[in-house]
Amino acid sequence: MDFSIPEKMKALLPRFAEFVKNDVLPLEQDFLQKGFSAVLPSLKEKRGKVRQLGLWAPQVPVKYGGMGLSLLEYGLVSEVLGQSP
C-alpha cells in the first residue's frame, strides 16, 4: 500500500522538526542526569511556545484546541517528536 505525504504536512513537519531540534533535544541531558523536576520549568516554557507556534495537541480535534490532524498525519508528527540523539 502506497501513500503520499499530504501537502500541508510537508510544510508542518519541518516546523515540528525545528522545534524538537532547537527546543526539546537541548533539555535531554539535564533530564537524563538530573531528572524530570530539573527540566519542568523549561518544559512549561516550551509548552507555551508550542501553543504560540500553533503546534499544540496535533491529534486533538480543533474544536477542543488541537490541530485536528488525521491518524496518518499524527503518525508523521509522532515520528518527528520521537527523535533522540
C-alpha positions in Angstrom: 0.0 0.0 0.0 1.4 3.4 -1.0 0.6 6.7 0.4 1.9 10.2 -0.1 2.6 12.9 2.4 -0.2 15.5 2.3 0.9 18.9 1.2 0.0 20.6 4.5 2.3 18.1 6.3 5.2 18.9 4.0 5.0 22.4 5.5 4.3 21.3 9.1 6.8 18.6 9.6 9.9 20.9 9.2 8.3 23.2 11.8 8.0 20.3 14.3 11.5 19.1 13.5 13.0 22.5 14.1 11.2 22.8 17.4 12.4 19.4 18.5 16.0 20.2 17.4 16.2 23.7 18.9 13.9 23.4 22.0 13.4 19.8 23.1 16.7 18.0 22.5 18.8 20.5 24.4 16.9 19.6 27.5 17.6 15.9 27.2 21.0 15.8 29.0 19.6 17.6 32.1 16.6 15.3 32.1 18.8 12.2 31.9 21.3 13.5 34.5 19.1 15.4 36.9 15.6 14.1 36.4 12.2 15.4 35.3 11.9 18.0 38.0 15.1 19.7 36.7 13.6 20.4 33.3 10.0 21.0 34.4 10.3 24.8 34.4 11.8 24.7 30.9 9.0 22.3 29.7 6.4 24.7 30.9 8.0 27.5 28.8 8.2 25.1 25.8 4.5 24.3 26.1 3.7 27.9 25.8 5.9 28.3 22.8 4.3 25.2 21.1 0.9 26.8 21.6 2.2 30.1 20.0 3.6 28.2 17.1 0.2 26.5 16.5 1.7 23.1 17.0 -0.2 22.2 20.2 -2.0 18.8 20.5 -1.8 17.6 16.9 -4.1 14.6 17.5 -6.8 16.6 19.3 -9.8 17.9 17.3 -9.7 21.7 16.5 -12.9 22.3 18.5 -11.1 21.1 21.6 -8.0 23.3 21.0 -5.8 20.9 19.0 -4.7 20.8 15.4 -7.2 18.1 14.2 -4.7 16.0 12.3 -5.7 12.7 10.8 -4.2 9.4 12.1 -1.7 9.4 9.2 -0.8 13.0 9.8 -0.3 12.4 13.5 1.8 9.4 12.8 4.1 11.5 10.7 4.3 14.1 13.5 5.0 11.3 16.1 7.9 10.1 14.1 9.5 13.6 14.3 8.6 14.0 18.0 10.2 10.7 18.9 13.7 11.6 17.8 16.6 11.5 20.2 20.3 11.8 19.6 
